[in-house]
Amino acid sequence: FLGRPFLTITSIEDCEGDGVFGLREDSDSFNDRMKGINMQEARRRFTSMEAWELPKHPSAIAPEGVRTNPDMDPVPVPMRTWSLWTILAYWSTDLMNLSTLQTAGSILAVGLSWREAIPIMFVGTTCIAIAMVLNGAIGSRLHVPFSVIATGSFGFYLRYFAIVSRAILAMFWLGVQCVNGSVCVTIMLSAWAPSYGRIPNALPESAGITSMGMCSFFLFWIIQLPLLLIHPTKLRPLFYVKLLATPAVVLGTLGWAVKQAGGGGDIFRLQPEFSPGTSKYAWLWLSCMSSVSGQWSTMAINIPDFLRYSKSRNAQNVQLIFVPIVFTLCGTMGIITTSATKVFQGDGDYLWNPLDIVSLWLGNGSGGRCAAFFGALAWLIATIGTNVTANSISAANDLTVMFPRYINIRRGSIVAAVIGAWVIVPWKILASAATFLNFMGAYAVFLAPLSGIMAADFWLVKKQRYDLPDLYDPHGRYRYIAGCNWRAFVAFIVPVAPNLPGMALAISGYPAVQISEGAQNLYSFDWLFGFVVSIFLYTTLSWVVPAKETLVEQTILTREDGIEIEGTRDGSDIENPKVPEKVLTTAGDGRHTPESKGL
């Protein structure tokens, strides 16, 4: 796990050759030799880069000389553990989170009513679900992560732009979720011991956090860290725990708020501030819809990282129906709960953050503190689940491809947790850097073309046929020109460039920044524009100036002795009993090896 320094000391019996120090020795002689190691030698074993290299595993996919590790290779059949129910549990838990319940509030805050908010949430998530299904199919068929898939459309080296972009975003949001989790810890400890909320602050104002907040943040990070190390194939128990906890607190909060208010409040009687049929109303509708889609823009790219573990290639199609329905139901419950809070709030304001509602229970005696404790615990579980599925694993997969010699998924999760929580310093960003938050929120401008290019390449250009081994080869058919596919570059730049003025205005926050009304309107639906335009441009360029060397007549799953092995014509024959399939199994020593299997 930690590298050769530990591996060599704790696993002598597993070592090949002459043992750890050059001789095959028993435990007594090993202990005698250990006594002779000075601190300088021990330090060298822990600080040298060679000591932290992962064991080199032979790969059935990557060519000789290209470093890879098992977490980059296609998932072997025994490790494809995600069923239809796993996918449903995953989305049931991931969609029911704090941001989903606050989404409807952001729509109402700009002047629309619940009559617009509900269809906006449904249409927006339907659009992003289409992108998820298109890109998720690549993962469920080839069983490789996004960072490998990106080679086919961007080229071996240009793909690193997409990989780094997504890794940075994933680690940033991992840190932001840690701040939300620390609030849950604060509520739980305040419910258990009210004096915790009165801890004196010993930190300067410039720190952007109090002593109590730092304690809560550290405790949440420590609680979360072991769960971040769970391999994706073993995540089902976490999904099921979250599936029990989160709906309970959402429904409980809804019931309590409605009972306290004596009804659902007045929010369902509010009218939109703009008349339907006007241009202002139409652009606002499109803007909110694109914001809902953009909220999940990372998942449109991340989704192969999870669906690569799917048993069935078609089970992921359920996302197209399930994601919009669950998201809209959760958002609607958020509207009702928030509407009810205004009735019993002394200042008459709406409470959009569920944690603000849970914190109100702390003042209702011992019973209220008990409810606050378990309510915050449920949201803590939900926050950890979101970090594991949406942020940690995605960043870990990216780091695995960038540094395959040293990082696998588990190590990548640790690196992401450290950078996201302690290097980025998320509490300070949330406290003082509204401009940076606007920039990260506007990141959908860049992510939409990336997901559109991936989908267009697989479905429209390559016709669902990839040469899987060449996705790992820097000199293979997907090298394009010096490892870069200029068609993907153009299809990325063209939809991004017109949105930069609107993005600059949103980031600066200064009314003095003048841009045309057309540029503002275009930026208002940045995700939808970027996704659609990138698909059109990339497909058109690939048809007019095709990269013929990248096109294959059939899917190539593996190679044997340099000979291309027959795959499938369009991917649909993988489940045809008459077609022999080249599948990956796990050898006894943990290596991924090809095995010809007649189905």
URGI-V952139 format. One record per pair of residues at least 24 apart in sequence whose C-alpha atoms are under 10 Angstrom apart, sorted by the first residue. I is the first residue (numbers start at 1). J is the second residue. Records with the same first field share a line. If there is no record, write none. Layout:
I=J, J
//
This chain:
1=52, 54, 407, 408, 410, 411
2=46, 51, 52, 53, 54, 406, 407, 410, 411
3=45, 46, 49, 50, 51, 52, 53, 54, 55, 406, 407, 411
4=45, 46, 50, 51, 52, 53, 54, 55
5=42, 43, 44, 45, 46, 47, 48, 50, 51, 52, 53
6=45, 46, 51, 52
7=51, 52, 55
8=51
9=34
49=405, 406
50=405, 406
51=406
52=405, 406, 407
53=404, 405, 406, 407
54=404, 405, 406, 407, 408
55=405, 406
56=404, 405, 591
57=589, 590, 591, 592
58=590, 591, 592, 593
59=591, 592, 593, 594
60=469, 557, 558, 559, 560, 584, 591, 592, 593, 594, 595
61=468, 469, 470, 471, 472, 473, 557, 558, 559, 560, 584, 592, 593, 594
62=468, 469, 470, 471, 472, 473, 474, 558, 559
63=469, 470, 472, 473, 474, 475, 476, 559, 562
64=473
65=473
66=404, 472, 473, 474
67=401, 403, 404, 405, 472
68=400, 401, 403, 404, 405, 406, 407, 408, 472
69=400, 401, 403, 404, 405, 406, 407, 408, 409, 591, 592
70=400, 404, 408, 409, 586, 590, 591, 592
71=144, 145, 231, 396, 397, 400, 401, 404, 407, 408, 409, 410
72=143, 144, 145, 146, 147, 148, 397, 398, 400, 401, 404, 408, 409, 472
73=143, 144, 145, 148, 469, 472, 584, 592
74=139, 142, 143, 144, 145, 148, 308, 309, 468, 469, 557, 583, 584, 585, 592
75=139, 140, 142, 143, 144, 145, 233, 308, 309, 310, 583, 584, 585, 586, 592
76=143, 308, 309, 583, 584, 585, 586, 587, 591, 592, 593, 594
77=143, 309, 310, 311, 583, 584, 585, 586
78=233, 309, 311, 584, 585, 586
79=232, 233, 234, 308, 309, 310, 311, 585, 586
80=140, 143, 232, 233, 307, 308, 309, 310, 311, 312
81=232, 233, 234, 235, 236, 307, 308, 309, 310, 311, 312
82=140, 232, 233, 234, 235, 236, 306, 307, 308, 309, 310, 311, 312, 315, 316
83=236, 307, 309, 310, 311, 312, 313, 315, 316
84=310, 311, 312, 313, 314, 315, 316, 317, 318
85=236, 315
86=235, 236, 237, 239, 240, 310, 315
87=236, 239, 306, 307, 310, 315, 316, 317, 318, 319, 322
88=239, 315, 316, 318, 319, 322, 323
89=236, 237, 238, 239, 240, 241, 242, 243
90=235, 236, 238, 239, 240, 242, 243, 306, 385, 386, 389
91=239, 243, 319, 322, 323, 326, 327, 389
92=239, 240, 242, 243, 246, 247, 322, 323, 326, 327, 330
93=238, 239, 240, 241, 242, 243, 244, 245, 246, 247, 326, 381, 382, 383, 385, 386, 389
94=239, 242, 243, 246, 323, 327, 382, 383, 385, 386, 387, 388, 389, 390
95=296, 323, 324, 326, 327, 328, 330, 331, 382, 386
96=242, 243, 246, 247, 250, 326, 327, 329, 330, 331, 379, 382, 383, 386
97=246, 247, 250, 327, 330, 331, 354, 379, 382, 383, 385, 386
98=177, 180, 250, 330, 334, 352, 353, 354, 355, 379, 382, 383, 386
99=295, 331, 334, 352, 353, 354
100=292, 295, 327, 328, 329, 330, 331, 332, 333, 334
101=250, 327, 328, 329, 330, 331, 332, 333, 334, 335, 337, 338, 352, 353, 354
102=330, 331, 334, 335, 338, 351, 352, 353, 354
103=288, 291, 292, 295, 327, 328, 330, 331, 332, 334, 335, 352
104=288, 292, 328, 330, 331, 332, 333, 334, 335, 338, 352
105=331, 332, 334, 335, 338, 339, 350, 351, 352, 353
106=288, 291, 292, 352
107=284, 285, 287, 288, 289, 291, 292
108=267, 270, 271, 272, 273, 288, 335
110=272, 273, 284, 288
111=270, 271, 272, 273, 274, 281, 284
112=270, 271, 272, 273, 274, 275, 276, 281, 284, 285, 288
113=267, 268, 269, 270, 271, 272, 273, 274
114=267, 268, 269, 270, 271, 272, 332, 335, 336
115=268, 269, 270, 271, 272
116=271, 272, 276, 285, 288, 289
117=285, 288, 289, 328, 331, 332, 335
118=327, 328, 329, 331, 332, 335
119=285, 289, 328
120=285, 286, 287, 288, 289, 290, 291, 292, 293, 328
121=288, 289, 290, 291, 292, 293, 324, 325, 327, 328, 329, 330, 331, 332
122=289, 292, 293, 323, 324, 325, 326, 327, 328, 329, 331
123=289, 290, 292, 293, 324, 328
124=286, 288, 289, 290, 291, 292, 293, 294, 295, 296, 324, 327, 328, 528
125=289, 290, 291, 292, 293, 294, 295, 296, 320, 321, 322, 323, 324, 325, 326, 327, 328
126=292, 293, 319, 320, 321, 322, 323, 324, 325, 327
127=289, 290, 292, 293, 294, 320, 324, 527, 528, 531
128=290, 292, 293, 294, 295, 296, 297, 298, 299, 300, 319, 320, 323, 324, 448, 527, 528, 531
129=293, 296, 297, 299, 300, 317, 318, 319, 320, 321, 322, 323, 324
130=300, 317, 319, 320, 321
131=293, 297, 299, 300, 301, 303, 320, 448, 451, 452, 454, 455, 531
132=296, 297, 298, 299, 300, 301, 302, 303, 304, 316, 317, 319, 320, 323, 451, 455
133=300, 303, 304, 314, 316, 317, 318, 319, 320, 455
134=300, 303, 304, 316, 317, 320, 451, 452, 454, 455, 456, 458, 459
135=299, 300, 301, 302, 303, 304, 307, 451, 452, 453, 454, 455, 456, 458, 459
136=299, 300, 301, 302, 303, 304, 305, 306, 307, 308, 313, 314, 316, 317, 319, 455
137=303, 304, 307, 308, 313, 314, 315, 316, 317, 455, 458, 459, 464
138=303, 304, 307, 308, 313, 454, 455, 458, 459, 464, 466
139=302, 303, 304, 305, 306, 307, 308, 309, 310, 313, 316
140=303, 304, 305, 306, 307, 308, 309, 310, 311, 312, 313, 314, 315, 316
141=304, 307, 308, 309, 310, 311, 312, 313, 314, 464, 571, 572, 574
142=304, 307, 308, 309, 313, 465, 466, 468, 555, 557, 571
143=304, 305, 306, 307, 308, 309, 310, 311, 313
144=304, 305, 306, 307, 308, 309, 468, 471
145=301, 302, 303, 304, 305, 306, 307, 308, 309, 394, 397, 398, 401
146=301, 302, 303, 304, 305, 306, 308, 394, 397, 398, 401, 454
147=301, 302, 304, 305, 394, 397, 398, 399, 400, 401, 402, 471
148=304, 305, 397, 398, 401, 468, 471, 472
149=304, 305, 454, 458, 466, 468, 471, 472
150=301, 450, 451, 453, 454, 457, 471
151=454, 470, 471, 472, 473, 474, 478, 479, 483, 484, 485
152=454, 457, 458, 462, 466, 467, 468, 470, 471, 472, 477, 478, 479, 480, 485, 550
153=450, 453, 454, 455, 456, 457, 458, 461, 462, 471, 478, 480, 484, 485, 486, 487, 488, 489, 538, 550
154=450, 453, 454, 457, 478, 479, 480, 483, 484, 485, 486, 487, 488, 489
155=471, 474, 476, 477, 478, 479, 480, 481, 482, 483, 484, 485, 486, 488
156=470, 471, 472, 473, 474, 475, 476, 477, 478, 479, 480, 481, 482, 483, 484, 485
157=474, 478, 479, 480, 481, 482, 483, 484, 485
158=479, 480, 482, 483, 484, 485, 486, 488, 489
159=450, 483, 484, 485, 488
160=398, 401, 402
161=450
162=301, 398, 446, 447, 450, 451
163=301, 394, 395, 397, 398, 399, 401, 402
164=395, 398, 399, 402
165=398, 443, 446, 447
166=298, 301, 302, 391, 394, 395, 398, 443, 446, 447, 450
167=391, 392, 393, 394, 395, 396, 397, 398, 399, 416
168=391, 395, 398, 416, 419, 420, 424, 440
169=298, 391, 394, 395, 420, 440, 441, 443
170=298, 302, 387, 390, 391, 392, 393, 394, 395, 396, 398, 416, 420
171=387, 391, 392, 394, 395, 396, 413, 415, 416, 417, 418, 419, 420, 421, 423, 424
172=391, 395, 416, 417, 419, 420, 421, 423, 424, 425, 426, 437, 440
173=386, 387, 390, 391, 392, 420, 421, 426, 440
174=383, 384, 386, 387, 388, 390, 391, 392, 395, 416, 417, 418, 419, 420, 421, 424, 426
175=221, 387, 391, 416, 417, 418, 419, 420, 421, 422, 423, 424, 425, 426, 427, 429
176=387, 420, 421, 424, 425, 426, 427, 429, 430
177=380, 383, 384, 386, 387, 391, 420, 421, 426
178=216, 217, 218, 220, 221, 224, 380, 383, 384, 387, 417, 420, 421, 426, 427
179=213, 214, 216, 217, 218, 220, 221, 383, 421, 425, 426, 427, 428, 430
180=217, 220, 355, 379, 380, 383, 384, 427
181=216, 217, 219, 220, 221, 224, 376, 377, 379, 380, 381, 382, 383, 384, 387
182=212, 213, 214, 215, 216, 217, 218, 219, 220, 221, 380, 383, 427
183=213, 216, 217, 220, 355, 356, 359, 376, 379, 380
184=216, 217, 220, 355, 358, 359, 372, 373, 374, 375, 376, 377, 378, 379, 380, 381, 383
185=213, 215, 216, 217, 218, 219, 220, 223, 373, 376, 377, 379, 380
186=212, 213, 214, 215, 216, 217, 219, 220, 359, 373, 376
187=216, 355, 356, 358, 359, 360, 361, 362, 369, 372, 373, 374, 375, 376, 377
188=216, 359, 362, 369, 370, 371, 372, 373, 374, 375, 376, 377, 380
189=216, 369, 372, 373, 376
190=359, 362, 369, 372, 373
191=359, 361, 362, 363, 365, 366, 367, 368, 369, 370, 371, 372, 373, 374, 376
192=362, 366, 369, 370, 372, 373
193=369
194=362, 369
206=428, 432
207=425, 427, 428, 431
208=425, 426, 427, 428, 429, 430, 431, 432
209=427, 428, 431
213=427
214=427
217=421, 427
218=421, 422
220=380, 384
221=384, 417, 418, 421, 422
223=380, 384
224=380, 381, 383, 384, 385, 387, 388, 417
225=384, 388, 413, 414, 417, 418
226=413, 414
227=384, 385, 387, 388, 413
228=384, 385, 387, 388, 389, 391, 392, 393, 396, 409, 410, 412, 413, 414, 416, 417
229=388, 392, 393, 409, 410, 411, 412, 413, 414
230=388, 393, 409, 410, 413
231=388, 393, 409, 410, 413
232=305, 306, 307, 308, 309, 388, 389, 393, 409
233=306, 308, 309, 310
235=385, 388, 389
238=381, 382, 384, 385, 388
239=381, 382, 385, 389
241=378, 381, 382, 385
242=378, 379, 380, 381, 382, 383, 384, 385, 386
243=378, 381, 382
244=378
245=374, 375, 377, 378, 379, 380, 381, 382
246=375, 377, 378, 379, 380, 381, 382, 383
247=330, 378, 382
248=375, 378
249=354, 358, 371, 372, 374, 375, 376, 377, 378, 379
250=330, 333, 334, 337, 354, 375, 378, 379
251=330, 333, 334, 337
252=371, 375
253=333, 334, 337, 338, 354, 357, 358, 371, 375
254=333, 334, 335, 336, 337, 338, 340, 341, 354
255=336, 337, 340
256=337, 340, 341, 357
257=336, 337, 338, 339, 340, 341, 342, 343, 344, 357
258=336, 337, 338, 339, 340, 341, 343, 344
259=340
260=340, 341, 343, 344
261=337, 339, 340, 341, 342, 343, 344, 345
262=340, 343, 344
263=336, 337, 339, 340, 343
264=335, 336, 337, 338, 339, 340, 341, 342, 343
265=335, 336, 337, 338, 339, 340, 341, 342, 343, 344
266=336, 339, 340, 342, 343
267=335, 336, 338, 339, 340, 342, 350
268=335, 336, 339
280=521
283=520, 521, 522, 524, 525
284=521, 524, 525
285=524, 525
286=521, 522, 524, 525, 526, 528
287=521, 522, 523, 524, 525, 526, 527, 528
288=524, 525
289=524, 525, 527, 528
290=444, 523, 524, 525, 526, 527, 528, 529
291=441, 442, 444, 524, 525, 526, 527, 528
292=527
293=444, 448, 525, 526, 527, 528
294=441, 442, 443, 444, 445, 447, 448, 525, 526, 527, 528
295=441, 442, 443, 444, 527
296=390, 444
297=443, 444, 445, 446, 447, 448, 450, 451, 527, 531
298=390, 391, 394, 443, 444, 447, 448, 450, 451
299=389, 390, 391, 394, 447, 451
300=447, 448, 450, 451, 452, 454, 455
301=394, 447, 448, 450, 451, 452, 454, 455
302=389, 390, 391, 393, 394, 395, 397, 451
303=389, 390, 394
304=394
305=389, 390, 393, 394, 397, 398
306=389, 390, 393, 394
312=575
313=572, 574, 575
354=379
355=379
387=417
388=413
391=416, 417, 420
392=416, 417, 420
395=420
434=507, 508, 509
435=506, 507, 508, 509
436=507, 508
437=507
438=503, 504, 505, 506, 507, 508, 509
439=503, 504, 506, 507, 508
440=507
441=503, 506, 507
442=499, 500, 502, 503, 504, 506, 507, 523, 526, 527
443=503, 526, 527
444=496, 525, 526, 527, 528, 530, 531
445=492, 495, 496, 497, 498, 499, 500, 503, 523, 525, 526, 527, 528, 529, 530, 531
446=492, 493, 495, 496, 497, 499, 526, 527, 530, 531
447=492, 496, 527, 530, 531
448=492, 495, 496, 526, 527, 528, 529, 530, 531, 532, 533, 534, 535
449=488, 489, 491, 492, 493, 494, 495, 496, 526, 527, 528, 529, 530, 531, 532, 533, 534, 535, 538
450=488, 489, 491, 492, 530, 531, 534, 535
451=492, 530, 531, 532, 534, 535
452=488, 491, 492, 528, 530, 531, 532, 533, 534, 535, 536, 537, 538
453=487, 488, 489, 491, 492, 530, 531, 532, 533, 534, 535, 536, 537, 538, 539
454=488, 534, 535, 538
455=531, 534, 535, 538, 539
456=531, 532, 534, 535, 536, 537, 538, 539, 540, 542
457=488, 535, 538, 539, 542
459=539
460=535, 538, 539, 540, 542, 543
461=538, 539, 540, 541, 542, 543, 546, 547, 550, 551
462=539, 542, 550, 551, 552, 553, 554, 555, 570
463=551, 552, 553, 554, 555, 569, 570, 571
464=552, 554, 555, 568, 569, 570, 571, 572
465=550, 551, 552, 553, 554, 555, 556, 557, 567, 568, 569, 570, 571
466=550, 551, 552, 553, 554, 555, 556, 557, 567, 568, 570, 571
467=550, 551, 552, 553, 554, 555, 556, 557, 558, 559, 564, 567
468=555, 556, 557, 558, 559, 567
469=556, 557, 558, 559, 564
470=550, 556, 557, 558, 559
476=549, 550
477=547, 548, 549, 550, 551, 552
478=547, 549, 550, 551
479=549, 550
480=547, 548, 549, 550
481=547
485=547
486=538, 541
487=537, 538, 539, 540, 541, 542, 545, 546, 547
488=534, 535, 537, 538, 539, 541, 542
489=534, 538
490=534, 537, 538, 541
491=530, 531, 533, 534, 535, 536, 537, 538, 539, 540, 541
492=530, 531, 533, 534, 535, 537, 538
493=530, 534
494=530, 533, 534, 537
495=526, 527, 529, 530, 531, 532, 533, 534, 537
496=523, 526, 527, 529, 530, 533, 534
498=522, 523, 526, 530
499=523, 524, 525, 526, 527, 529, 530
500=526
502=526
556=582
557=581, 582, 583, 584, 594
558=582, 583, 584, 593, 594, 595
559=594
560=594
565=596
574=599
575=599
//
